[in-house]
């Protein structure tokens, strides 16, 4: 089978193995097959030597969290994320493999219809309260919100991208983010109809067509030239990648407007009113979402933004190893996701922090499910600069 | 997948890959392999560069690979006695990090230390930049529990100093999996030096840099590490780490001195003055720990950064007398040029341990033949200069054909007998280290005790 990969990109791994300890699935299994080097070897078997794609090769591709920690570790700069996305797309397109069965495709497609997402979430929330939904077994948060306060646009200086699941389950983070942006002097506009779902989950699942169609819709929903601020690391990484994904000048121009909220705030942090007495006592541990640290590489901005509002910020000692959330990964590969999370929990424990911040909805859900006291950095800043009346 | 390590060599695919968690499970794997007459190959992280962990079939069937990556626990740390017991799959850097709170570390620091396992270090008697001052792995392993070819478990060495009898631990360290598989290792812990200074000297001529290496040692200094990076390698490394390596330099030396603060300052000044005398363009001292770490990250990522130039590398790690560095390096350039290949050097200059990387694109037809021919000549040149085959990567598959250039038939026979004493059926990592026919053939059929 030919994978839609770039030949030179596939050839560019020298096999040194320096990525191994930075790969969460290798770390918890010790299996070469579940390491970046092993996965590239598998891709080469399929693409170069036409190896028959069996269940094992599908497992090798499907168990990758796509955290891209291997990319920051790779001295040769192998673009592993692209290789894996192309591989999964080829697997998904070969209908004989049944990689991504119909019901999953349907689920991913539904994420693009925001009213459906919100209505579905509300139905689940009602079901939870009636005791009809086995939340733990389904991997859902224990208490989904019944209703969320509406977001009110406050101007047109910047767009705030709100996402699909995040908007349904964590709208409080958006309220906080808008409060902070407002305090920094920016009027906030929301994306228009169709601009809810970035397509990252679909792209990572190999459903490239769905992802590209969503990308076009998001671009159409954010007209003008205002910066597009994102407070979800995963969505931000995806929006920044539209240029490559669609390959059009419009997409390149769109991606250039995308900025993580911390990246945008870091040079403006002095404009925020920081009162000594409102400072949060520490220690607070910063958990870097992979797509902020390894893909957008703007994780240091989180510290710059938090420092005036937190007494003691502490670092985790795991070199930014993934927490195992990985978008839909924690639902699809629960055992691996749980094992990966164990390492993160141990690192949090060693840090001595009682509060953890993480700038990505997936990480928040995954860590919360393990009982970690974790919040989005914007919630910390908002409670200092834009306290609720 | 399990048929290769960090070199390009592949021979056979493994028939079975085992992931034991305990010594008992390793014993079971080895016994099962023996029962079915299969060769056994131990594998750690697969970062070896000489094919030591590459499976080769022998006997009736495909090889059994025993991977130690799931045996990754640090079993005990005794700070007072400065010893830790670890399982073989513990990652080298993980051990050092776990010891940070005690201000201790595990001294051998191969460039792959963030990935490679202690078991692999023991098997290869690995080196690393800091082995110039601290010695290679053998100096840091006190005892090893080993599963032998018959599945029995033995302890080689002991925690106490000066144990009477033969040093079987010494024989085992560096045996590349041919004598057994380690299941528990007692490693020596080294206290962190109170002060460290790391310097970057940059040169516009490779000869000057190589001359400076001898100059530093001749001045009576023993730096903790003395590394050289040259040519295009500097560029590739800098593109990854952004540590401020001067891309226009012909060569740089990375020199580290450690010890008590007063002595360190003195040594650093001495290194700087030797450097200036040898023609260093600049001498930069890392201002803080972050800068120092970044410089080291650059050095230790060098092999991995090769794909920025070309997607494959091939190298030997011969060791030559320091005083012959200048001429051997020149010869290596000539050899590469003759075969129309690009060579990049990044190596442990302090102990003359070369790593000339021939970089190429294996997809280009005929290139491998040229690479191997150039490799042969590099080995020849090193041996002619009074050098040895390998400094730290091991013999594995890659260099065993050169063993007879280094050792006489008697030497090889003695080594083969030692190996046979541990593994009479040649089940443990066969076809490695010793070339076929090392054992004097006419002696094999002779009854025991016969006078020959």
Interface residues (C-beta under 8 A of the other chain):
Chain A: X8 X11 X12 X13 X14 X15 X16 X17 X18 X19 X20 X21 X29 X30 X31 X32 X33 X37 X38 X41 X42 X74 X75 X76 X77 X78 X317
Chain B: X1 X2 X4 X5 X6 X8 X19 X45 X46 X47 X67 X69 X70 X72 X89 X91 X93 X94 X97 X112 X114 X115 X116 X236 X237 X239 X240 X301 X302 X303 X304 X305 X306 X307 X308 X311 X312 X313 X361 X363
